[in-house]
C-alpha cells in the first residue's frame, strides 16, 4: 500500500466531512490578525509562545512554509499578519480551504500539494520559518522530514513542530474508552499497519480512516539534532476528555522550536 496516497485520500474525506482541524477560522479572528491580535497552536490547546516567531505580531517580510498545516486556520492568520506563506499539504481539500479562506479576506497565499517527507521541489535556504502542527504521526519515517526542513531554512531560521507523545500508542484505547483505565497493549514503536488487530485494521481501512505511526523521542528530538538543528524551546500539552480518556494521566503531545544555525 502507498501510505502517503492512502492518507492523502483519507484526509480529503475527513476534511470534506469537517472536523476541528479542517474548519476554517472565523472572519473575526482573521480580521483581528490584520490588527496584530493573533495566536496559533501546534498542539491541541496551548498557544505557541510569541517569542518563537521572528517578529511578533507583525510578520511582514517573513517567508513561512506552513507544512501539513492546511484547513483554513493558521495559514490565513499568518497571511493576515503580513507573512509570505506557502501552504504545503498532502490534502487537496485542506489546501483549497486555505485558498478560499484567504481569498475571502483579500489575502494572498501559495499552495502546493505534496509529501512532507519530500521537499525536494523547494529551494535551499528559502524560508525564515516552518510551521508544522501535529502531523508527522501520519509519516512512516521522520529523518527525511527533518533533513528537508533543515535544507530549506535560512541560517537562523526556525522549525516550529508539534508531535504526539509516543506513549499515547502504548494503550488499548477501546478498553480505555469503556473503563477509563489505561491498559498497556502495544509495543513501541507503534504502526497501525503492523500493530493493530487485523479486525480493527480492516474496519479502519473500510472507513478510510488515516493510518498512524508512533515515533520515539529519539527520532523526534534526536532526529532534529541529527539533522543539524538546535532545540531552543519545548513544551508539552494535554487534549480533552472528549478526544481521549488519557486526559489527566499524561501529556499527550509536545512542541519544539528547532533553529538552523
C-alpha positions as CSV (number, residue, x, y, z in Angstrom):
1,X,0.0,0.0,0.0
2,X,1.2,3.5,-0.8
3,X,0.7,5.0,2.7
4,X,1.1,8.6,1.5
5,X,-1.7,8.3,-1.1
6,X,-3.9,6.4,1.3
7,X,-3.6,9.1,3.9
8,X,-4.0,11.9,1.3
9,X,-7.3,10.4,0.3
10,X,-8.3,9.8,4.0
11,X,-7.6,13.4,4.9
12,X,-9.5,14.7,1.8
13,X,-12.5,12.7,3.0
14,X,-12.1,13.8,6.6
15,X,-11.8,17.5,5.6
16,X,-14.9,17.2,3.5
17,X,-16.8,15.8,6.4
18,X,-15.5,18.5,8.7
19,X,-13.5,18.2,11.9
20,X,-11.7,20.5,14.3
21,X,-8.6,20.6,12.1
22,X,-10.5,21.3,8.9
23,X,-12.9,24.0,10.0
24,X,-11.6,27.4,8.8
25,X,-11.1,30.1,11.4
26,X,-13.8,32.8,11.7
27,X,-13.7,36.0,9.8
28,X,-13.4,37.9,13.0
29,X,-10.3,36.0,14.1
30,X,-8.6,36.6,10.7
31,X,-9.5,40.3,10.6
32,X,-8.1,40.7,14.2
33,X,-4.9,39.2,13.0
34,X,-4.6,42.1,10.5
35,X,-4.7,44.4,13.5
36,X,-1.9,42.4,15.3
37,X,-4.1,40.3,17.6
38,X,-3.5,36.6,16.9
39,X,-2.3,33.3,18.3
40,X,-1.9,29.8,16.8
41,X,-1.4,26.3,18.1
42,X,0.9,23.4,17.2
43,X,-0.8,21.1,19.7
44,X,-4.4,20.8,20.8
45,X,-4.6,23.6,23.4
46,X,-1.5,25.7,24.2
47,X,-0.8,28.8,22.2
48,X,2.7,28.9,20.6
49,X,4.8,31.3,22.6
50,X,5.1,34.6,20.8
51,X,8.9,34.7,21.2
52,X,9.1,31.6,19.0
53,X,8.3,33.9,16.0
54,X,11.0,36.0,14.3
55,X,8.8,39.1,14.8
56,X,5.5,39.3,16.6
57,X,2.8,40.3,15.9
58,X,4.0,41.8,12.5
59,X,5.3,39.1,10.2
60,X,5.9,41.4,7.2
61,X,8.8,40.1,5.2
62,X,8.8,36.7,6.9
63,X,8.6,33.8,4.5
64,X,6.7,30.9,6.1
65,X,6.3,27.3,5.0
66,X,3.1,26.0,6.5
67,X,3.9,22.3,6.5
68,X,0.9,19.9,6.7
69,X,-1.0,22.9,8.2
70,X,-3.9,23.2,5.7
71,X,-7.5,23.7,6.6
72,X,-8.1,27.5,6.6
73,X,-6.7,28.1,10.0
74,X,-3.0,29.0,10.6
75,X,-2.3,29.9,7.0
76,X,-4.7,32.8,6.7
77,X,-3.6,34.0,10.2
78,X,0.0,34.2,9.1
79,X,-1.0,35.9,5.8
80,X,-3.2,38.4,7.7
81,X,-0.1,39.2,9.9
82,X,1.8,40.1,6.8
83,X,3.8,36.9,6.1
84,X,4.5,35.4,2.7
85,X,3.1,31.9,3.1
86,X,3.4,28.7,1.1
87,X,0.9,26.1,2.3
88,X,2.3,22.6,1.6
89,X,-0.1,19.8,2.5
90,X,-0.9,16.2,1.4
91,X,-4.6,17.0,1.3
92,X,-6.0,18.8,-1.8
93,X,-9.2,19.7,0.2
94,X,-7.2,21.2,3.1
95,X,-5.3,23.4,0.6
96,X,-8.4,24.5,-1.1
97,X,-9.8,25.7,2.3
98,X,-6.6,27.8,2.7
99,X,-7.1,29.3,-0.7
100,X,-10.8,30.0,-0.2
101,X,-10.4,31.4,3.3
102,X,-7.5,33.7,2.2
103,X,-9.4,34.9,-0.9
104,X,-12.4,35.9,1.3
105,X,-10.2,38.2,3.3
106,X,-8.2,39.7,0.4
107,X,-5.1,37.7,1.4
108,X,-2.5,36.1,-0.9
109,X,-1.2,32.6,-0.4
110,X,0.6,30.0,-2.4
111,X,-0.3,26.3,-2.1
112,X,1.4,23.1,-3.1
113,X,0.2,19.6,-2.8
114,X,2.9,17.1,-1.7
115,X,4.5,14.8,0.8
116,X,6.1,16.4,3.8
117,X,8.9,13.8,3.6
118,X,9.8,15.0,0.1
119,X,10.6,18.8,-0.1
120,X,13.0,18.4,-3.0
121,X,10.9,20.8,-5.1
122,X,11.6,23.7,-2.7
123,X,14.8,25.8,-2.9
124,X,17.6,25.6,-0.4
125,X,17.6,28.3,2.3
126,X,14.4,29.9,1.1
127,X,12.3,30.1,4.2
128,X,12.5,32.0,7.5
129,X,10.1,29.8,9.4
130,X,8.5,26.4,9.1
131,X,5.2,25.9,11.0
132,X,4.3,22.2,11.4
133,X,1.4,21.3,13.7
134,X,1.0,17.7,14.9
135,X,1.1,15.7,11.6
136,X,4.2,13.5,11.5
137,X,2.1,10.8,13.1
138,X,1.0,10.1,9.5
139,X,4.6,9.6,8.3
140,X,6.4,6.4,8.3
141,X,9.9,8.0,8.8
142,X,10.9,11.3,10.3
143,X,14.5,11.6,9.1
144,X,13.6,12.8,5.5
145,X,11.3,15.4,7.1
146,X,13.9,16.9,9.4
147,X,16.6,16.8,6.7
148,X,14.3,18.6,4.2
149,X,13.3,21.2,6.7
150,X,16.9,22.0,7.6
151,X,17.9,22.3,4.0
152,X,15.2,24.8,3.0
153,X,15.5,27.1,6.1
154,X,17.7,30.1,6.0
155,X,20.6,30.2,8.6
156,X,18.9,31.4,11.8
157,X,15.5,30.2,10.6
158,X,13.3,28.1,12.9
159,X,11.2,24.9,12.6
160,X,8.2,25.0,14.9
161,X,6.8,21.5,15.1
162,X,4.2,19.6,17.2
163,X,4.0,15.8,17.7
164,X,2.3,13.1,19.6
165,X,3.7,11.7,22.8
166,X,4.8,8.2,21.7
167,X,3.4,6.7,24.9
168,X,-0.1,7.6,23.6
169,X,0.2,4.5,21.4
170,X,1.0,2.0,24.3
171,X,-2.6,1.6,25.4
172,X,-5.7,-0.2,24.4
173,X,-7.9,2.7,23.6
174,X,-11.1,0.6,23.3
175,X,-10.6,-0.5,26.9
176,X,-9.7,3.0,27.9
177,X,-12.9,4.4,26.4
178,X,-15.0,1.7,28.1
179,X,-13.4,1.7,31.6
180,X,-11.4,4.9,31.8
181,X,-8.4,2.8,32.8
182,X,-5.2,2.8,30.7
183,X,-4.2,-0.8,29.9
184,X,-0.9,-1.3,28.1
185,X,-1.4,-3.3,24.9
186,X,1.2,-2.3,22.2
187,X,5.0,-2.3,22.0
188,X,6.6,0.8,20.7
189,X,7.2,2.0,18.0
190,X,3.6,1.5,17.0
191,X,2.2,1.3,13.5
192,X,-1.5,0.8,12.5
193,X,-0.4,-1.4,9.7
194,X,1.8,-3.7,11.9
195,X,0.5,-3.4,15.4
196,X,-3.3,-3.1,15.2
197,X,-5.5,-6.2,15.4
198,X,-6.5,-7.5,12.0
199,X,-10.2,-6.9,12.5
200,X,-9.7,-3.4,13.8
201,X,-7.3,-2.6,10.9
202,X,-9.8,-3.9,8.4
203,X,-12.6,-1.7,9.9
204,X,-10.2,1.3,9.8
205,X,-9.4,0.8,6.2
206,X,-13.0,0.2,5.2
207,X,-13.9,3.5,6.9
208,X,-11.0,5.2,5.1
209,X,-9.5,6.5,8.4
210,X,-6.0,7.8,8.2
211,X,-3.1,5.4,9.2
212,X,-0.8,6.5,12.1
213,X,2.6,5.7,13.4
214,X,4.3,6.5,16.7
215,X,7.8,7.9,16.7
216,X,10.3,7.7,19.6
217,X,11.6,10.8,21.4
218,X,14.9,9.9,19.9
219,X,13.5,10.1,16.4
220,X,11.7,13.3,17.2
221,X,14.1,15.4,19.3
222,X,17.3,13.4,18.5
223,X,16.4,13.3,14.8
224,X,16.1,17.1,14.6
225,X,19.5,17.4,16.4
226,X,21.0,14.8,14.0
227,X,19.7,16.9,11.0
228,X,21.7,19.9,12.4
229,X,19.0,21.7,14.4
230,X,19.5,23.2,17.9
231,X,16.4,22.8,20.1
232,X,15.7,26.2,21.7
233,X,12.2,25.7,23.0
234,X,9.9,22.9,24.2
235,X,6.6,22.3,25.9
236,X,4.0,19.6,26.5
237,X,0.3,19.8,26.1
238,X,-2.9,18.0,27.0
239,X,-6.0,17.3,24.9
240,X,-9.5,17.0,26.4
241,X,-11.7,14.2,27.7
242,X,-13.8,14.2,24.5
243,X,-10.8,13.3,22.4
244,X,-9.0,10.9,24.7
245,X,-9.6,9.3,28.1
246,X,-5.8,9.6,28.7
247,X,-6.5,13.2,29.6
248,X,-5.2,13.8,33.1
249,X,-2.9,10.8,33.0
250,X,-0.1,12.3,31.0
251,X,0.7,15.0,28.4
252,X,-0.5,13.6,25.0
253,X,1.6,15.9,22.7
254,X,4.5,18.2,22.7
255,X,6.0,21.0,20.6
256,X,9.6,22.1,19.9
257,X,11.3,25.1,18.4
258,X,14.4,24.0,16.4
259,X,16.8,26.5,14.9
260,X,19.2,26.1,12.0
261,X,22.4,27.9,13.0
